[in-house]
Amino acid sequence: MLGAGIAAIQPALATLIVWCSTPMTRSRAFATQFFLGNLGLGVGGLLGGLLVDTSAASSFVRLFAIDAVMFLVLGAAVATVRLERTPVFGDPVPTADERLGGSGGWRALLGHRAMVQLCVLGFVMFFACYGQFESGLSAFAVDVARISPSMLGIALAANTAAIVLAQFVMLRLVERRRRSRVMALVGLIWTVAWCAAGSAGLIPGSEAVGVTAIISAYALFGLGEAMLSPTVAPLVADLAPPSALGQYNSAFALVKQLALAVGPAVGGLMAGAGLYGAYIVTLIVCSLGITALALMLGGRLTAEQDNPLRAVAGAAVPAPRAASSDEVTTAA
């Protein structure tokens, strides 16, 4: 039931954020949402750890009751949202003649090559990062790097801290950059993160090196996540036709959930078989693949899709080479 709720709320929330923002403010809106979400994860995890007593079953009941109440609070908060009569995205609500449930809408989406490439890129990103946190990477940290479960908890806290502390700094750095280049850079950062994680198992018996390497890897993952939050979701919105916004958000959410299902399965199987060397190499290749796929995607994006701020007068953003000739033709 929780999975069904997440499957419904993710595309709906993304669509609401788009309706409440403009192409110029969309990156900041999604960055703020990601920041608050991770802040909530950090605070919730801290409070949960303080409330739970493994020797008392009632403490778990109390925690689950608090969770249930917070979902009611979420429902009440959503009920208070009031949109303008004319959404700023340009009438994204489909009319009776623009039904999206039929095969025609999905056929059009699958025929949108830039969106298909972004979905493939998104699958690799979620597979190589989120899909490994609680499976292969955790097993590698404990079995190979020999760090304690408590230190692994600190590493996860470092991931959340990196996002919370760096989110708005990263926003300032990336919001005027080409989105495809930002995603390509994230692939390189995650490559370094996986190399750092792999190095944790190279020096047997050195717990300090292992702990430092694993915590650094989780922090680097958080840095990349902070760069992606104002980049990927706004790009999905900018690629979507106004009447298909919800469908595009749903398709990308489906890709994300598939990656989050496949990632732990693959990571767990490789960890269970003791294939840790092959595991690290596989994730390094996936991270480099993110960079390659992002650069390929950049060739299919228009200048406005790759960086909407360049359409603002006085925004000093370099024009993508592939799109510069088209812009001259349009201007002429």
Secondary structure, 3 states (H helix, E strand, C coil): CHHHHHHHHHHHHHHHHHHCCCCCCHHHHHHHHHHHHHHHHHHHHHHHHHHCCCCCHHHHHHHHHHHHHHHHHHHHHHHCCCCCCCCCCCCCCCCCCCCCCCHHHHHHHHCCHHHHHHHHHHHHHHHHCHHHHCCHHHHHHHHCCCCCHHHHHHHHHHHHHHHHHHHHHHHHHHCCCCHHHHHHHHHHHHHHHHHHHHHCCCCCCCHHHHHHHHHHHHHHHHHHHHHHCCCHHHHHHHHCCHHHHHHHHHHHHHHHHHHHHHHHHHHHHHHHCCCHHHHHHHHHHHHHHHHHHHHHHHCCCCHHHHCHHHHCCCCCCCCCHHHHHHHHHHHC
